[in-house]
Amino acid sequence: MVEVTGSNPVSPKPNGYQPMKHARPQEETFLTIYFILFSLLSYFVLFHTDSSSGWKFFNLTILYHLTFSIFTYTFRLFTPFQIWKFLLPLSILMVFPDWFLSAVLKILVFPEDGFYKIGTVSGYMAGLWSIPLFFTVYTGLKLEERSVSIIGTCFWVGILSLAIFGGSEATLWTLGSWYATGVKMWNHIALYVLIPELILGVTAYLAYQGFHESPFLFRLGIQFLIMILYLGNLGFFYLLIERIF
């Protein structure tokens, strides 16, 4: 059935359809408040509690997933909640690239931090990837909403991804988390990892945009491909930067 108003036909929308352009106007304000509060709490936990660094990161990671999912679901922030659901399985899969770097190439170290490990990787890493990737995916969607071209959107998402992951590489080692070893570095940032992390942010955004409404098993397959792409990029740029140049 097609409804006609004047001379322009308007196609009916399927049930539950909620386009990004019709996101609630207070969504960004709610998210800003949430991340400010979470950042303040993280600062307190990391610098003013006595538990080991591994348990601090684990507790904050679990707290993020619980509070963010409840917060976005309760306030009906549809898009952020969908992004969280899409990124959680991907975050778990991202343990494998870290495992490859630390156990096979031996260029990434997860020191004994008092928490359990998955192979050679600190267990909290299975959930930690979701946090930075949320910012890259959400930023891409907001740029698209503002009619930025796909090339421009991917460019800015890549720059943001580079800034977030580069900043993490430069700072988190001081908190007893992972650190690179035996590779070319600048201010504790491993050079070989920069382009793979840039590509990761862009592919996570594009994958969400294209497949977040697909059936779960299909989404899981896409998330697996993102992980494999990232692992392959790490290996390629390690060879290029550390062995060829």
C-alpha positions as CSV (number, residue, x, y, z in Angstrom):
1,M,0.0,0.0,0.0
2,V,1.4,3.4,-0.9
3,E,0.3,6.6,0.7
4,V,0.2,9.6,-1.6
5,T,0.5,13.2,-0.5
6,G,0.3,15.7,-3.3
7,S,2.3,14.3,-6.1
8,N,5.0,12.5,-4.1
9,P,4.4,8.9,-3.1
10,V,5.7,7.9,0.3
11,S,6.6,4.3,0.9
12,P,5.6,2.7,4.1
13,K,8.4,1.8,6.6
14,P,8.8,-1.6,8.1
15,N,8.0,-2.1,11.8
16,G,10.7,-1.0,14.1
17,Y,12.5,1.1,11.4
18,Q,14.5,3.8,13.1
19,P,16.8,5.7,10.8
20,M,19.9,7.3,12.1
21,K,18.7,10.7,11.0
22,H,15.7,10.5,13.4
23,A,17.9,9.7,16.4
24,R,16.7,11.4,19.6
25,P,18.1,14.9,19.8
26,Q,19.4,14.4,23.4
27,E,21.3,11.2,22.4
28,E,24.7,12.9,22.1
29,T,24.1,14.8,25.4
30,F,23.3,11.5,27.2
31,L,26.4,9.8,25.8
32,T,28.6,12.7,26.7
33,I,27.4,12.6,30.3
34,Y,27.8,8.9,30.5
35,F,31.4,8.9,29.2
36,I,32.4,11.8,31.4
37,L,31.1,10.0,34.5
38,F,32.7,6.7,33.4
39,S,36.1,8.5,32.8
40,L,36.0,10.0,36.2
41,L,35.2,6.7,37.8
42,S,38.0,5.0,35.8
43,Y,40.5,7.6,37.0
44,F,39.5,6.9,40.6
45,V,39.7,3.1,40.2
46,L,43.0,3.2,38.3
47,F,44.8,5.7,40.6
48,H,43.1,5.5,43.9
49,T,42.4,1.8,44.6
50,D,44.8,-0.9,45.8
51,S,43.9,-3.9,43.7
52,S,46.2,-5.2,40.9
53,S,46.2,-3.5,37.5
54,G,44.6,-6.6,35.9
55,W,41.6,-6.6,38.3
56,K,41.2,-2.8,37.8
57,F,41.0,-3.1,34.1
58,F,38.7,-6.2,34.4
59,N,36.3,-4.4,36.8
60,L,36.2,-1.3,34.6
61,T,35.6,-3.4,31.5
62,I,32.7,-5.3,33.1
63,L,31.3,-2.1,34.5
64,Y,31.3,-0.5,31.1
65,H,29.4,-3.3,29.4
66,L,26.8,-3.6,32.2
67,T,26.2,0.1,32.6
68,F,26.4,1.1,28.9
69,S,24.0,-1.6,27.8
70,I,21.5,-0.8,30.6
71,F,21.9,2.9,30.1
72,T,21.3,2.9,26.4
73,Y,18.5,0.4,26.6
74,T,16.7,2.2,29.4
75,F,16.9,5.6,27.7
76,R,16.1,4.1,24.3
77,L,19.3,5.2,22.7
78,F,18.7,2.8,19.8
79,T,21.8,3.3,17.7
80,P,24.4,3.3,20.6
81,F,22.8,0.1,21.9
82,Q,23.0,-1.6,18.5
83,I,26.6,-0.6,18.1
84,W,27.4,-2.1,21.6
85,K,25.7,-5.3,20.6
86,F,27.6,-5.5,17.3
87,L,31.0,-4.7,18.9
88,L,30.9,-7.1,21.8
89,P,31.5,-10.4,19.8
90,L,34.1,-8.6,17.7
91,S,35.9,-7.5,20.9
92,I,36.0,-11.1,22.1
93,L,37.5,-12.2,18.8
94,M,40.2,-9.5,19.0
95,V,42.0,-11.6,21.6
96,F,43.4,-13.7,18.7
97,P,45.5,-10.9,17.1
98,D,46.9,-10.0,20.5
99,W,47.6,-13.7,21.1
100,F,49.4,-13.9,17.8
101,L,51.6,-10.9,18.5
102,S,52.5,-12.0,22.1
103,A,52.9,-15.8,21.6
104,V,54.1,-16.1,18.0
105,L,55.9,-12.9,17.1
106,K,56.7,-12.1,20.8
107,I,56.6,-8.4,20.2
108,L,53.7,-7.7,22.5
109,V,53.9,-8.3,26.3
110,F,51.1,-8.6,28.7
111,P,52.9,-8.5,32.1
112,E,51.7,-10.4,35.1
113,D,49.0,-8.1,36.3
114,G,47.2,-10.3,38.8
115,F,44.4,-11.3,36.4
116,Y,43.7,-14.5,34.5
117,K,45.1,-14.8,30.9
118,I,43.7,-16.2,27.7
119,G,46.8,-17.9,26.4
120,T,49.3,-15.0,26.7
121,V,46.7,-12.2,26.7
122,S,45.2,-10.6,29.8
123,G,41.6,-11.8,30.0
124,Y,40.0,-8.3,30.2
125,M,41.2,-7.6,26.7
126,A,38.2,-9.7,25.4
127,G,35.9,-6.8,26.3
128,L,38.2,-3.8,26.2
129,W,38.3,-3.4,22.4
130,S,34.6,-2.4,22.4
131,I,35.2,0.9,24.1
132,P,37.5,2.6,21.5
133,L,35.7,1.0,18.6
134,F,32.4,2.4,19.8
135,F,33.8,5.9,19.2
136,T,35.0,5.2,15.7
137,V,31.7,3.5,14.6
138,Y,29.5,6.2,16.2
139,T,31.5,9.0,14.8
140,G,31.2,7.5,11.3
141,L,27.5,7.3,11.6
142,K,27.2,10.9,12.8
143,L,29.4,12.2,10.0
144,E,27.2,10.3,7.5
145,E,24.1,11.8,9.1
146,R,25.6,15.2,8.4
147,S,25.9,14.2,4.7
148,V,29.7,13.9,4.7
149,S,30.8,11.7,1.7
150,I,31.8,8.1,2.3
151,I,35.4,8.9,1.4
152,G,35.4,11.9,3.9
153,T,33.7,9.8,6.6
154,C,36.3,7.0,6.2
155,F,39.1,9.5,6.3
156,W,38.0,11.1,9.5
157,V,37.1,7.7,11.1
158,G,40.6,6.5,10.3
159,I,42.2,9.6,11.8
160,L,40.1,9.2,15.0
161,S,41.0,5.5,15.2
162,L,44.7,6.4,14.8
163,A,44.4,9.0,17.6
164,I,42.6,6.7,20.0
165,F,44.7,3.6,19.5
166,G,47.9,5.6,19.3
167,G,47.1,7.3,22.5
168,S,46.4,4.0,24.2
169,E,49.7,2.6,23.0
170,A,51.5,5.7,24.4
171,T,49.8,5.7,27.8
172,L,48.4,2.4,29.0
173,W,51.9,0.8,29.5
174,T,52.3,3.2,32.5
175,L,49.3,1.5,34.1
176,G,50.8,-2.0,34.0
177,S,48.9,-3.1,30.9
178,W,50.4,-4.3,27.6
179,Y,53.5,-2.9,25.9
180,A,55.4,-3.4,22.7
181,T,58.9,-4.8,22.6
182,G,61.6,-5.5,20.0
183,V,60.1,-3.3,17.3
184,K,60.6,0.3,16.0
185,M,58.8,2.7,18.3
186,W,58.1,6.4,18.8
187,N,57.1,7.5,22.3
188,H,56.2,3.9,23.2
189,I,54.0,3.6,20.1
190,A,54.9,0.7,17.8
191,L,55.1,1.9,14.3
192,Y,54.0,-1.3,12.6
193,V,50.6,-1.2,14.3
194,L,49.5,2.3,13.2
195,I,48.1,1.5,9.8
196,P,46.4,-1.7,10.9
197,E,44.7,0.2,13.7
198,L,43.6,2.9,11.3
199,I,42.1,0.3,8.9
200,L,40.4,-1.5,11.9
201,G,38.5,1.6,12.8
202,V,37.3,2.1,9.2
203,T,36.3,-1.5,8.6
204,A,34.5,-1.7,12.0
205,Y,32.4,1.3,10.9
206,L,31.7,0.0,7.4
207,A,30.9,-3.5,8.7
208,Y,28.4,-2.1,11.2
209,Q,26.8,0.2,8.6
210,G,26.4,-2.7,6.2
211,F,25.5,-5.7,8.4
212,H,24.2,-4.7,11.8
213,E,20.7,-5.7,10.9
214,S,21.8,-9.1,9.5
215,P,21.1,-12.4,11.4
216,F,23.4,-13.1,14.3
217,L,25.5,-15.8,12.7
218,F,26.0,-13.7,9.6
219,R,27.2,-10.8,11.7
220,L,29.5,-13.2,13.6
221,G,31.0,-14.2,10.3
222,I,31.6,-10.6,9.4
223,Q,33.2,-9.9,12.8
224,F,35.5,-12.9,12.3
225,L,36.5,-11.5,8.9
226,I,37.3,-8.1,10.5
227,M,39.5,-9.9,13.1
228,I,41.3,-11.9,10.4
229,L,41.8,-8.7,8.3
230,Y,43.3,-7.0,11.3
231,L,45.6,-9.9,12.1
232,G,46.7,-10.1,8.5
233,N,47.4,-6.4,8.4
234,L,49.5,-6.7,11.6
235,G,51.6,-9.4,10.0
236,F,52.0,-7.6,6.7
237,F,53.1,-4.3,8.2
238,Y,55.4,-6.0,10.7
239,L,57.1,-7.6,7.8
240,L,57.2,-4.4,5.9
241,I,58.4,-2.1,8.6
242,E,60.5,-4.4,10.8
243,R,62.0,-6.8,8.2
244,I,62.0,-5.1,4.8
245,F,62.6,-1.4,5.8
